Amino acid sequence: MRRLLVVSTLWLVAITSCRPTTTSALPTDAAKPTVVISALVVTTRPPTPTIAATSTPASALCPSLSITPPSTSHFNPIDGAGAIAYSGDGISLAFPATGVTVTIHTISQLSLDGADWAFAWSPDATQIAFLHTVLGPPRECLGGYLMLADLGSGEIRRLLETPGIYSRPVWSPDGERLAFSEVTGSLQVLQVSNGTLLTLSQDAFGAEMPTWIDAEHVVYARHSESGGAELVSQPLDGSTPSILLTDAPSGDGSFDISPDGRQLAYLGAGLRLVDLKSGNERSLGFEPSLDRLQWSPNSRYLLVHGGLAGVYLIRPDSDDAIAQLDFFGVPGVSQAWAPDGGRFAVLSGPEGETPHIGIYDVDAAKLSELLVEVQRPFDLAWSTR
């Protein structure tokens, strides 16, 4: 719980920091110049009626918090294949193959600081779930809405009626549901098509991101009787969960299930790997301050953030499993990997300057840079196709 409070505090400090007013120098070997396409944002229609409500709105935790619900908005429909969603003054998409950028959502709320982040692409890359957070007053209370951007229809709408303090949403493999947790410990699953909301448990470790082992089981960290955490696989039918780890990490991004459903990577005494079929466990080594585990889409590699040290690339089948990359960067927490599993997006650039998007090629061991700056709260998510 102490770690959760520290993470939450650091997040609040980071997101409320003043945005830089200067831009970084553009690298000479950057990708094609960025072309900005105008995006239309309209707020004339009311929110869609199929919006689910949550049990614990942010106002219950912060009674003086007043959040104006975001209206449904629209943009020009776009094919998101190959795009990287990134944070700025809302949501923008960058297309590495062409250098084109498109803004699909801008934030303009008087007297409030807003931010779009926690981008999660649907498996078919036609929708992006995200969190639209509003800061203050008071600023010590962070509340926001779970939102959906439909790239085919060009509509952005609320998925939940009430604001809350939520984890990053995670799509089910079939693209029908979103799993997320609340700071109160409630683990929720939302049927996106009709707004049906299912509460799976009330014992999750705060607003920490869950994951899916398949379309019918959500894996999350819950409070154990010993006072620590255990990692469990909870069936959607509400039956008894299976315990995967009895002494589990509870930090956000401290575990991840491989996309093929075969392996669990987690941060225990170092970086550890569990074969979910046999139960065999092995250590991949130890480096200090690792967090934010993320499997590649082909289940071959892991990305791990290493505090101020930058990015570690993990090759589980290599004798030298943990390799620190030779550049400073922070991987996106949700699908920074390209769909091919051979590249990933990072924040790149000189320390102290506004970072921009870097693309790292695993086989070539080379970083290229896009002329695209990313603003706080610093989030990247590569399209799933």
N, C-alpha and C positions, 0 to 999 in steps of 0.2 A: 504493500500500500504506500510505503514511503517513496518507492521508486515512481509509482503512479503520480503522486503529488508533485514530485520533482519534475517529471516529464510535462505534466499539465502546466506547471509554473513556467518552465522554459518556453512552452508553446505560446503562452500568453505574452511573455516578454518579447518573443520573436515577432509575433503577428502585430503587436501594437507599436513596434518600433517605427519611426518615421521612414517613409520610403525615400530612397536616394533621389536626389535631384540632378545628379550627373550621370552620364552614360559612359560605359566603358569603351575604350578604343577598340576598333574592329580589327581582327587579325588579318594579316595579308594573305593567308592561305585558306580563308573562309570559303564556305560554299557559295552558291549563286546568290546574287543580291536579293534581298527580301522584297517582294511585291505585296503591298497591303491591299486587300480587296475590301471594299466597304461592306458593312454588315448592317442590316436593318433590324432595329429592336423596337417593338411596338408593345404597348401595355394597355390595350383597349378591351380585351376579352377577360372575363373573370376566370379564376382558377377552375380546372376541370372538377366536376362534382365527385369523382371517385378518388377522394383523398382520405387516407387512413389517419386516425388519431392515435396518439401515444398516451401512455398512462401517466408519465411524469414530465410535464413541460418544463422548460427552463425556468419559468416564473415560479415554480414550486421550490426551486433551489435558490433562486435570487428574486425575492418578492418584488423588488423595486425595478426589475428589468422589464423594459417595454420594447418589444420588437414589432415593427410593422411588417406584416406578411408580404413577401414579394409577390407581385402580380405575374400572371402568365405573360410571357414575352415571346417574340418571334424573330427569326432570322432567315436568311435565304437558305433553303435546304442544300445540303452538300454531301458528297460521298466522302466519308472519313477514312477510307482505306489508305494506309501508309502514313497517317497523320500522327503528330505528337501533340496532345493537349497540354497546355502549360498555363501557369497562373500569371496574371497581369492585373489589369483593371477589369477583372471578370475572367472569362474563358477565351482563349485563343487557340487556334490549331496551326501548327507548322508542318509543312510537307517537305521533308528532307530531299526528296527526289527532284523537286522543282525550285525550292527556296521560297515558295509562296506561303504567306500567312493569312489567316482569316480570323477575325474576331466574331464570335457568335453570342457573347453576352457581356454587357458592360454594367458597371455598378454606378448608380447615381442616386444615393439616398441622402437627403439633407440631414446634417447634424449627426450622422452615423458613419462609422468606418465599417465597410463591408469587405468581404473577401470570398472568392470562390476557390475551392481546393478539394483535396481528397478525390480526384477524378478516377472513375472506374469504368472502363469500356465494357460494354456487353460483349459476349462471345462472338456475335455476328458483326460487331463494330458499327451498329446503327444507332446506338444510344450510349450516352455518358451519364452515369449517376455521379452526383457530387454533393458537397456540403456548401451551402451558402451561409456564412456566419456573419453575425453583426456584433460589433463590440460597443458595449455601453449605451447609455449610462446605466449602471456603473461599469467601469472597465474591468473590474475584477471578476465580472460574470461574463462568460463566453456562451452565447446561445446562437442557434441557427437552425436552418431548415434542410431537410433532405430533398434534393431536387433531381430532375431528370431533363436532359437535353436530348430530344429526338432529332437526329440529323436528317431523317427522311422527310418528316413533316415540317421541320424548322421551328418546333415549339419547345419552349422551356417552361416547366411547370413544377409545382410542389408535389411531392409524393406523400408527405405527412401534413396533417392539419396543424399540428402544434410544433413550436420550436423545441429543441432539446439540446443536450450536450452528447453528441453521438460519436461513435467510432467511424473510421473510414468504411463505407459500404463495400461489400464484396458480392459479385454475381455468382449464382449457381452455375454449374457447367452447362445446363440446358438453357440458360439465359432467361428463365422465367421468374426468378426470385432474387431478392437482395437480402443478405444477412448483415446485421450490424448490432452493436451493443450500446447501451446508454451508461452514463456515468453512475447511475443508481445501481447498476449490475444487471439490468434486464437485457436478455438476449432475444432479439427480434428477427423474424423472417417476414418479408413483405412480398406478396404476390403482385408484381408490377402491373399486370394487365387489368386487375380489378380492384386493387387497393386493399385486399384482405391482409390483415396483420396478425401474425401468430407469435405469441410469446412462448419461447421454448424454456426459459429458465429465469430465475431472479438471483442467481448466485455467480454471475460472471465477474471477472476482475475489472470493474469500472468500464470506461469507454475504450476498451482495447479491441483491436481488429480481430474478428474470427476468420475462419477459412472453411473451405468445403473439401471433404474427402471424396464425395461423389454428389450426385444431384439430390440425395435423400439424407445426407448426414452433414451436420455442421460441427466443426472442431473449434473448441474455445477453451480458455483457461478459466477455471472456477475455483472458488475458495474450498479448501480441504479441511477436514476435521482437525488436522494438526496445526492449522493456522497458516499454512503455506498455500501453494497452488497445485492443482493437478490438471492435466490436459485430458479432455474427454471428447468422444465422438458422440454427438447427440442426434438420434433419429428424429426426423420431422414428425413422425407419428406420436411423439411424446413418450415412447417406451424408454426403458432404462438405458442410460448411456454406457458406452464402453470406455474404460479408463485406458488411455494410451501411455500416460506418464504419471507416476505418483508424486514425483518431486519435479514439478514443471516450472519453467520460467514464466513470469507474469508481466514482463515488460512488453510494450507494444512493438510488434515486429520481431519478437524473440523466437518465433517458430514459423515454419511454413511447410505445407504439404506439396510434394512434387505434382505437377499437372497430370502425370500418368497414375497418380494415386498410390504409388509404390513406396515412397520414402518420406519420412518425417525428418526434417532438419531442425535442430533447436540449439539454443545457447544455454548450456549447463555449465559443467566444468570444462570450459572451452566449447568448441563447435562439435556437435555430435550428430550422428546420422542413425536412424532407426529404420530397419526393413519392416514395413507394416504387415507383411505376410508371415515372415518367420519370427519376427520379434527380435532378431539379432541387432545389436547396437555396437557402434564403433566410434572412436574419436578421430576427428580430422585434424586435430591440432589446437593450439591455443594462441590467441592474440588478444591483447587488452582492449576493452571498450568496443567490442563488436555489438552491432544491433542491426535491425532492419533486414532480416533475411528475405531473400527473394529468388525463387527458382526461375530459371529460363523456361520459356514455353516448351522446349524440347526435352526438358528434365535432365539436361547434361551439366549445367553449371548453376552456381549460386552467386548472387551478388550480396555483399555484406558491407554495410557502412561501418567505418571504424573511427568514430569521433572526429577529431581534427586531423587524423591521419589520412582521411580520404576514403578510397574504395578498395575493397579486397575482392578478387575474383577467385572463386572456389571451384576446383575441378575434383569432384569426389573420387574419381577413379585414377587420379595421379598420385605418384609418390610425394610430390611437392604440392599438396592439396591447396594450401592457402598462399596466394600470391598478392602482395600489395602492388597496385598499379602506380605508375610513376607520374601521376598528375593529381592535382587537388580537385576534388569534385564530390558531390553528394547525389546518390542515385534517387530517383523518384521512388516513393514507397509502393506505388501501385502500377505494375506493368511498365517499368522503365525499359524492359526488353523489347526489341523488335520482334514481330511475329516469327521470323526465321530463327530466332535464338542465337544468332551469330553477332548481333550488335545490341548495344543498349545506349540509352540517353542519360547524360549526367549534366549537372551544373558545372560550367567551366569558366575559367578566366582568372585574372590576378586577384589575389586576396585584397579585400577592401573596396573592390569595384563591383558594379552591378553584374551578376553572372549572366552568361548566355548558355544556349544549349550546345553541348558537345555530343558527338556520336563516336562511340568507341567500337572498333572492329576487332573482335576477339582473335580471329585467325591472323590478321595482319598486325595485331598489337599496336594499332595506330588510332590516334584521336583526331578527328576533324571537327570543325566548328561552324555553326550556323550564325548568321547575323540576326539572331533573335535573343533579346534580353528577357529574363524571367524576373518577376517581381515577387516580393513577399506576399503570401506565405510559402513561396518556393515549392512548386509541385510540378512534376512531369509524369505523363502517362502515355505510353505508345499504344496506338491502335492495335486491336487483336487480329487484324488481317491487312 
